Amino acid sequence: MAGGALPAAASAAQEPASFRTTQQADVVLDRPQSGKPHAGKVLAAIQPHCDDIPIFAGGTVLKLIDEGYRGFLIRTSNDEMAGSGATVGEVVLNNERDTLEVTRRLGLEKLYTLGCRNHMMDGSSSSSCARGSSSSSACSRSTPSFATTPGATTKRTPTTTSAQSVEAACWMSGGRWDYPEHFEAGLARNRSEKYYFSRGPQLVNRVVDISPYMDRKVDVNLANVTQGPAGENGSRLRRSLAQQGRKLPLLGDDDDTANRAYIKDLVFHDDAPSSANNTASPVTFHYIGPTEEYATRASSAKHGRAVGLRALSTAQPQSWLR
């Protein structure tokens, strides 16, 4: 191998135990459930950009809504720095329209926009306080929350700033003294159940099978025409190839076929069937559940009952980090 590189498992096996740094976790495989086992529960999907949740958690959100959750989408930024438009104002408007359509296609009840300036999200204490307070209010009455993994990259972006704010909002909303007016108004304390996704390496301990929801996930991502890797990029590629006298059979003979095939087979190639965990369309998360779940899993492991698969820390090397 080039440079003497070893596979992660082999490298970990050769490390002295006292120096071993390979992260491991028991992986829970979450398959679709019949009926409405989550009726009465609420989830919050939180993103700084209009295509984050659709790309990384769209299928899982669709699955949980189908299983009984009510859901809300929280957009932390005004999304002014990414996407098509002749002016900044047009970019903001186009992204807002896309996000409203994403909210509808995901089956979520409402979109909340905190409106922080896209590249100035951590620039003032007042906006940070407003963001944290609003997120806390939403998270206090919702479990689980979906967001990017805090600290997944050292690069300061709206994504990492938003993720860190969500993490702080979740643990503060479960405390006794933070935002007591919320609880006195009737909101319940957050149980801090979180699904974290990442554009870089993270410890994976939950694999969600979204195979019945892949076509609907594609439909959600078709709504993001202003920015991101999905939207109408398939039809653009088909037309570009046609001008060169070339054709990619995958893209078919019309724009809708091209867009859907491009998203399903190229954008979401990582969601292809996996023999490692026997799922048709696996999506990975770092899941943080309520305390009682950890106690149950620890008890199961102690008494020899299977709690899931064993996996190493994995990466999702996406190239559109903003």
C-alpha positions as MATLAB code, in Angstrom:
seq = 'MAGGALPAAASAAQEPASFRTTQQADVVLDRPQSGKPHAGKVLAAIQPHCDDIPIFAGGTVLKLIDEGYRGFLIRTSNDEMAGSGATVGEVVLNNERDTLEVTRRLGLEKLYTLGCRNHMMDGSSSSSCARGSSSSSACSRSTPSFATTPGATTKRTPTTTSAQSVEAACWMSGGRWDYPEHFEAGLARNRSEKYYFSRGPQLVNRVVDISPYMDRKVDVNLANVTQGPAGENGSRLRRSLAQQGRKLPLLGDDDDTANRAYIKDLVFHDDAPSSANNTASPVTFHYIGPTEEYATRASSAKHGRAVGLRALSTAQPQSWLR';
ca = [
       0.000    0.000    0.000;
       1.176    3.516   -0.755;
       3.083    5.089    2.099;
       2.726    1.967    4.234;
      -0.914    2.771    4.973;
      -2.951    0.129    6.777;
      -6.706   -0.348    6.950;
      -8.156    1.196   10.101;
      -8.956   -2.159   11.704;
      -5.503   -3.564   11.016;
      -3.823   -0.411   12.280;
      -5.859   -0.507   15.471;
      -5.023   -4.165   16.003;
      -1.272   -3.413   15.945;
      -1.504   -0.525   18.420;
      -0.617   -1.235   22.042;
      -3.793   -1.189   24.111;
      -2.595    1.784   26.126;
      -2.129    3.838   22.929;
      -5.219    2.709   21.050;
      -7.254    5.641   19.753;
      -9.674    3.901   17.384;
     -13.235    4.780   18.342;
     -15.787    2.011   18.485;
     -19.478    1.851   19.273;
     -22.324   -0.650   19.296;
     -24.443    0.175   16.268;
     -28.228   -0.007   16.475;
     -29.981   -0.844   13.210;
     -33.254    1.092   12.972;
     -35.701   -0.382   10.461;
     -39.106    1.031    9.429;
     -41.900    0.257   11.892;
     -45.559   -0.338   11.117;
     -48.346    1.677   12.663;
     -47.746    4.912   14.593;
     -45.383    3.915   17.443;
     -44.261    7.541   17.894;
     -47.681    9.175   17.954;
     -47.705   12.240   20.176;
     -43.973   12.922   19.843;
     -42.392   15.957   18.180;
     -39.099   16.327   16.275;
     -37.083   19.380   15.268;
     -34.936   19.358   12.126;
     -32.360   22.165   12.356;
     -30.212   23.489    9.511;
     -28.384   26.654    8.397;
     -28.809   25.914    4.666;
     -31.888   24.827    2.766;
     -30.367   21.528    1.570;
     -28.727   20.193    4.777;
     -31.620   18.204    6.238;
     -32.867   16.970    2.812;
     -29.430   15.551    1.950;
     -28.301   14.087    5.259;
     -31.508   13.282    7.124;
     -34.417   13.621    4.694;
     -35.233    9.916    4.551;
     -35.034    9.503    8.329;
     -37.303   12.492    8.931;
     -39.822   11.066    6.440;
     -39.643    7.708    8.239;
     -40.276    9.199   11.682;
     -43.130   11.400   10.434;
     -44.692    8.297    8.898;
     -44.323    6.542   12.275;
     -46.294    9.202   14.102;
     -44.020   12.145   14.853;
     -45.074   15.735   14.317;
     -42.188   17.819   13.010;
     -40.863   21.341   12.568;
     -38.014   22.720   10.474;
     -35.748   25.382   12.005;
     -33.481   27.362    9.680;
     -30.838   29.226   11.649;
     -29.459   31.472    8.870;
     -30.959   33.641    6.153;
     -28.938   31.626    3.590;
     -27.818   34.772    1.755;
     -24.386   33.564    0.591;
     -25.180   30.441   -1.439;
     -27.383   29.833   -4.426;
     -28.650   31.433   -7.598;
     -29.876   35.012   -7.843;
     -28.760   38.312   -9.383;
     -28.663   40.043   -5.986;
     -28.267   39.023   -2.356;
     -31.969   39.720   -1.877;
     -32.900   37.335   -4.680;
     -30.659   34.623   -3.211;
     -32.371   34.975    0.172;
     -35.834   34.855   -1.422;
     -35.016   31.867   -3.646;
     -33.618   29.885   -0.715;
     -36.639   30.766    1.418;
     -38.993   29.488   -1.289;
     -37.002   26.258   -1.599;
     -37.010   25.770    2.184;
     -40.771   26.270    2.407;
     -41.249   23.612   -0.277;
     -38.821   21.264    1.486;
     -40.851   21.720    4.682;
     -44.027   20.724    2.834;
     -42.497   17.701    1.097;
     -41.007   16.394    4.359;
     -44.459   16.502    5.930;
     -43.347   19.010    8.583;
     -45.910   21.375   10.054;
     -44.061   24.674   10.061;
     -40.811   26.441    9.178;
     -39.133   28.689   11.741;
     -36.435   31.012   10.375;
     -34.107   32.596   12.944;
     -32.643   34.839   10.227;
     -29.011   35.103   11.353;
     -26.682   36.569    8.714;
     -25.137   33.593    6.939;
     -21.439   34.372    7.424;
     -21.888   36.464   10.567;
     -23.695   33.964   12.760;
     -21.229   34.187   15.643;
     -20.411   37.864   15.143;
     -22.460   39.352   17.972;
     -23.577   38.167   21.374;
     -27.114   39.455   20.830;
     -27.705   37.311   17.741;
     -26.099   34.297   19.435;
     -28.383   34.772   22.438;
     -31.446   35.072   20.220;
     -30.429   31.982   18.306;
     -29.834   29.980   21.459;
     -33.059   31.129   23.062;
     -35.169   30.342   20.006;
     -33.516   26.950   19.549;
     -34.017   26.167   23.222;
     -37.687   27.021   22.967;
     -38.121   24.679   20.028;
     -35.973   21.900   21.498;
     -37.756   22.049   24.862;
     -40.883   20.658   23.283;
     -39.268   18.346   20.782;
     -37.338   15.113   20.832;
     -35.432   14.114   18.806;
     -33.462   16.904   17.154;
     -31.562   16.557   13.860;
     -28.444   18.672   13.290;
     -24.837   18.586   12.103;
     -22.328   17.085   14.535;
     -20.772   19.829   16.724;
     -17.008   19.959   16.262;
     -17.034   17.765   13.153;
     -14.593   20.188   11.552;
     -12.329   22.972   12.787;
     -13.433   25.199    9.910;
     -15.743   27.956   11.131;
     -18.850   27.886    8.963;
     -22.570   28.531    9.483;
     -22.878   24.749    9.735;
     -20.530   24.383   12.715;
     -21.802   27.536   14.426;
     -25.380   26.318   14.080;
     -24.481   22.823   15.325;
     -22.783   24.161   18.447;
     -25.764   26.400   19.163;
     -28.134   23.444   18.829;
     -26.032   21.359   21.202;
     -25.997   24.177   23.771;
     -29.727   24.772   23.349;
     -30.501   21.101   23.927;
     -28.604   20.740   27.185;
     -29.751   24.133   28.477;
     -33.389   23.341   27.739;
     -33.127   20.312   30.015;
     -31.794   22.316   32.942;
     -33.689   23.810   35.840;
     -32.532   27.423   35.640;
     -32.143   28.118   31.911;
     -35.233   29.742   30.399;
     -37.594   28.924   33.310;
     -40.302   31.015   31.627;
     -40.620   28.291   28.979;
     -41.423   25.633   31.555;
     -43.763   27.901   33.502;
     -45.624   28.459   30.237;
     -46.208   24.717   29.988;
     -43.298   23.416   27.876;
     -41.724   20.137   28.968;
     -37.986   19.764   29.556;
     -36.072   18.289   26.633;
     -35.005   14.630   26.925;
     -31.964   15.440   24.747;
     -32.476   12.806   22.077;
     -30.328   13.808   19.110;
     -29.455   12.493   15.658;
     -26.171   14.052   14.476;
     -25.011   13.836   10.859;
     -21.649   14.939    9.545;
     -19.820   15.980    6.388;
     -16.630   14.580    7.926;
     -15.569   11.798   10.291;
     -17.822   11.017   13.231;
     -18.550    8.093   15.526;
     -21.489    6.186   14.039;
     -23.742    4.278   16.397;
     -27.056    4.252   14.529;
     -27.893    3.060   11.022;
     -31.364    3.909    9.743;
     -32.854    1.888    6.885;
     -34.736    4.361    4.669;
     -35.318    2.018    1.718;
     -39.127    2.601    1.616;
     -38.481    6.357    1.600;
     -35.721    6.762   -0.998;
     -38.016    7.942   -3.804;
     -39.663   10.446   -1.466;
     -36.236   11.628   -0.295;
     -35.343   12.232   -3.925;
     -38.589   14.207   -4.318;
     -37.663   16.383   -1.317;
     -34.239   17.127   -2.780;
     -35.792   18.092   -6.118;
     -37.147   21.147   -4.300;
     -33.640   22.565   -3.724;
     -33.181   24.236   -7.106;
     -31.331   27.308   -5.797;
     -28.299   25.591   -4.273;
     -26.799   22.204   -3.498;
     -25.918   19.082   -5.490;
     -29.494   17.980   -6.212;
     -32.316   20.098   -7.674;
     -32.095   20.429  -11.460;
     -28.446   19.446  -11.905;
     -29.386   16.228  -13.694;
     -31.242   18.025  -16.469;
     -28.402   20.551  -16.767;
     -25.920   17.715  -17.243;
     -28.180   15.996  -19.795;
     -28.445   19.191  -21.865;
     -24.719   19.877  -21.610;
     -23.898   16.384  -22.871;
     -26.437   16.707  -25.699;
     -24.718   19.895  -26.900;
     -21.521   17.846  -27.155;
     -23.293   15.066  -29.032;
     -23.040   12.747  -26.036;
     -25.564   10.952  -23.849;
     -25.578    9.279  -20.437;
     -28.271    6.552  -20.533;
     -28.863    6.941  -16.797;
     -30.325   10.412  -17.390;
     -33.046    9.228  -19.783;
     -34.779   11.412  -22.360;
     -36.497   14.134  -20.313;
     -35.615   16.582  -17.554;
     -37.627   14.959  -14.755;
     -36.069   11.536  -15.384;
     -32.607   13.124  -15.531;
     -33.052   15.019  -12.269;
     -34.409   12.045  -10.341;
     -31.788    9.608  -11.636;
     -28.970   12.085  -10.997;
     -30.050   12.575   -7.369;
     -30.767    8.925   -6.600;
     -27.774    7.316   -8.299;
     -25.093   10.020   -8.121;
     -25.849   12.381   -5.234;
     -26.991    9.529   -2.983;
     -24.610    6.824   -4.152;
     -23.567    6.335   -0.493;
     -27.157    5.278    0.281;
     -26.792    2.235   -1.982;
     -27.564   -1.249   -0.578;
     -25.089   -2.328    2.105;
     -24.144   -5.948    2.765;
     -22.282   -4.912    5.933;
     -25.490   -4.173    7.832;
     -28.013   -5.880    5.537;
     -29.931   -2.727    4.708;
     -31.272   -1.598    1.356;
     -30.634    2.126    1.952;
     -28.554    2.809    5.085;
     -28.067    6.287    6.546;
     -25.643    6.772    9.424;
     -25.884    9.002   12.506;
     -24.234    9.620   15.806;
     -27.227    9.130   18.061;
     -27.476   10.449   21.611;
     -30.491    9.034   23.386;
     -32.146    9.546   26.767;
     -30.443    8.202   29.887;
     -32.912    5.353   30.304;
     -32.043    3.978   26.848;
     -28.348    3.809   27.723;
     -29.233    1.976   30.935;
     -31.342   -0.545   29.012;
     -28.609   -1.161   26.433;
     -25.935   -1.512   29.115;
     -28.101   -4.046   30.941;
     -28.669   -5.976   27.693;
     -24.931   -6.097   27.010;
     -24.179   -7.241   30.576;
     -26.597  -10.136   30.306;
     -25.379  -11.269   26.915;
     -28.206   -9.982   24.755;
     -27.275   -8.539   21.376;
     -27.470   -4.761   21.184;
     -26.336   -4.268   17.612;
     -23.442   -4.454   15.198;
     -19.866   -3.410   15.945;
     -18.397   -0.646   13.821;
     -15.407    1.643   13.618;
     -15.591    5.396   13.345;
     -16.613    6.183    9.771;
     -16.457    9.171    7.471;
     -18.903   10.634    4.992;
     -16.532   12.525    2.669;
     -18.916   15.067    1.167;
     -17.374   17.835   -0.889;
     -19.943   20.600   -0.436;
     -18.875   21.828    3.023;
     -19.947   25.443    3.356;
];
